[in-house]
Amino acid sequence: MTSTADMLTAPALEGAPGVLHGFFTRKGGVSDGLYGSLNCGFSTGDERANVQENRDRAVARLGLGPERLAAVQQIHSARVVVIGEDWVPGPLEQADALATRRRGIALGVLGADCAPVLLADPRAGVIGAAHAGWRGALDGVTDSVIDAMTGLGAEPSRIVAAIGPCIALASYQVGPEFPAPFLAQDSANARFFEGGHFDLPGYLAARLERRGLAAVAPSLADTLAQPELFFSHRRATWHDGGVAGRQLSIIALEG
């Protein structure tokens, strides 16, 4: 990934014509204290006006107006919402992924250890975004968004996917009971567990690769280990009374 203080981009998506994207850090916003500074999560307890300003700044970074951001109420599911030509801002649907072929709309997902995944088939003009914690990853949120994109005209063999900043193997310590549902799904998933730790981005990359995508870019940042750049829910439970902001990741089609 290439980066500035406030935003990371994936070279695989940078090379996709007509596609805009950004994995935002915690830099460049107006929130203060434990929410400092680009907290984009309304449900975090931060002042709503600050969160709205932060979200507006992030969308503007891609050259779009604040009314162009489509998001969902994330519930750690595999549900995907398709943004059609008749979409207008309104109450958020409960889901963890979005897909569209509509130009000029930014699909946004939040995270603070969970993985944001941005996807594009530039030839078909179809994009997707997913929020993948361990539950959503296990239940197939990435498959859901690929299926939704295919329904809009994308071809898996043309889709480029990038996994954004999330908790990495070295930081994701889990209990002895945690691997059970992954091993029940496929005994080969044992390779994603090492010394009591779980490789969330590795598991997601493997699921994406199994769909025959054109490219899958791995995450190069660990949200827990880099407090100067990222909010981390797990770090907050240890040190900050559970108070953590949320990073925003967005993808859009030009036009």
N, C-alpha and C positions, 0 to 999 in steps of 0.2 A: 504494500500500500504506500501511496504518497500521502503527505500530510502537511497541514498548517496547524497552528495552535488550536484552532476551533473545529477542524474538520479533517477526516481521513477519507481518501478515495482509493478504490481498488483499480489497478491498471487494467484488469480484465474488463471492467465496465467503462473505464475512461476511453477505451478503444472502440466502444460500441456507438456507432453513429446515431445521433439524435437522442441519446440517453443522457440525462443529468442525474447525478446521485451524490450523496454525502453521508458519511457516518460521523455525526457530530460528537465532539468531546464535551466536557463540562465548562469549557472556556468560552468567553465572549458574550455572556448574558448579564442580566441585571439583578438576579437573586443574590442574597447574601447569606452569611452564616454557613450552616451545614448544607444549604442549598446552592451555595456559590459555585458557578454563576449562571450557567446555561441549563437550568433545570426545566425540562419540558413536560413534566408529569403533573397533571392537575390533581391527582389523587394523593399527592405526597404530603400535603399539609402546608405547602408554600402558598404565598399570597397569589391569588388567581391572576391578578393584573400582571404580576411579574412573569408568571408562567406563560401567559398569552403573549407578552412582549418577546419572551425568549423563543417561542415557537414562530412568531412572525419574523424574527431575525433569521432563524434557520431557513425558513422557506424563501425569504428574500435573498439569501446567499446563493440560491439557485436561479434567481431572477424572476421569481413568481410572487404573486400577491398572497396575503394571508388566507383569503377565502379559497385558495386552491389546494389547501391541505386536506386530504381525506385520511381519516384515522378510525380506529375501532376501540371499543372497551375490551382490553385484553383479559382473557380468563384462563390462559394455559390450556387451550384446546387445539383441535386440528381444523376448526371451522374457518372458512375463507369467505370474504365478501367481494363480489364483483362490482366494480364501480362503472356504471353505464353512462351513456350520454345524457340521461335525465337526472344524474346525481346533483344534489345541492347540499350544502352544509346543513347539518341538523343533528338530532340525537344520535349518539354513537351506537352502532350495533355491537353485540357481544361476539367477538371473533378474535383470531390471532393472525390473520393473513388477509391480504387484499390483492386484487388483480384488476388490470384495466387495459384497454387499448385507446382510451381517451387521452388526447394530447393536452398538455398544460395542467395536468392534475398531479400533485405530489402525493404519493402513497407513503404514509409515515407509520413507523412502529417504534415503540419505546423499549428501553432495556437498562438494566443495572446489574449485570451478570448474565442474564439470559442473552441468547444470541440473536442479533438482527441478521436476516438473510435478505439480500436484494437480488432480483433476477430480471433478466431482459432477453427478449428475442427481437433484436433491432430490425431484422428483415420483415417480420410480421407486424412490428410496431405494437408489441405487447410487453407489459412489465408486471412484476409482482414483488411483494414484500411480505416477510413473515417474521413473527416473534416466536422464538423457539427456546423455551425453558426445557428442562428434562422431560416434563410430562408431554408437552406439545411435540417435542422431538420424537419421543417414543410412540405417540399416537399417530404420527405421520403428517405434521403440519406442512412440511416441505413437499410431500407428495400431493397434499391438497392444493397447494398453490400452483404447483406444476400442472396438475389436472385442470385447474381453473384457467390457467394461461393457454393450455392446449385447446380448451373449449372456445377460446377467443381467437384461435388461429395460429398459435405458436406451435413450433415443432421442438420437442425436447433436444434434438441433435443440434439445434441452433441457439439454445438458451445458455446464457452465461450467468453464473451465480457467484456471489461474493458473500462470505460470512464475515460479519463485522466484529468489533471488539466485544469480548465476552469473557467469562471466567475460564481460565485455561486449566489444563491437566494438573499442573504443579500446585494450583490454588484450590482446586475443587475436591476437598476431602469429603468422603461419604462414609456412611455406616455400613456394617457388614450385611445388612438386609437390602441395601440399595440396589445391588446388581440384579436381584432376582427377576424382576419383570423384563429386563433387557436380555437375560440369559434364556428366559422362557420364550421370548420372541425368536431368538437365534443364538445358539451356543457360541457362534463365532464372535458375538459381541463381547466376549471375554477380553478381547484385545484392547478394548477401550477402558479397561480397569487396570490400574497399576499401583500397587502399594497403598491401597485404600483411597485412591483418587480416581475420578471419572474424567474422561476426555470428551467433553461435550462437543467442541468444534470438530474433533476427529470423527465422532459418531455422525454428526450432521453431514460432514463432507462425504462420508461413505454412502449415506442414504442418497445424497444428491448424485453422486457418481453412478450409483446403480441405475439411475434413470437415463443414463446415456447422454448427459448434457455436453455441450461443446467445451465448457471449461468450468471448473469449480475453484475459486480462489479461497485459500484458507485464511482464518483469522490470524493477524500478526500482533494482537494486543491483548493483554490480560487485565480486565477491569479491576480485579481485586488487588493486583500487585502494583497498579499505577494510580495512586490516589490523586496525584497532581493533575491527571488528565480525565479520569473517569469516576463516576459514581459507582458504588458497589453495595448492593443490598446486604451481602454477607459481611462485608467489612463494617457496615453500619451497625449490624446486630452485635458485633463484638465491641465496637468503640464509640458509637455515636447514638446510643439509645434507640437504634432502629430507624433513625432518620436518614433517608437517602433520596437524592434527586434521581432523575431519569434522563438518559441520553436519548436523543431522537435520531433516527436514521431514515432517510427519505430517498425516493427514486421517482423520476418523472420523465415523460416524453416531451421533447421540445415542441413548441407550437401552441 
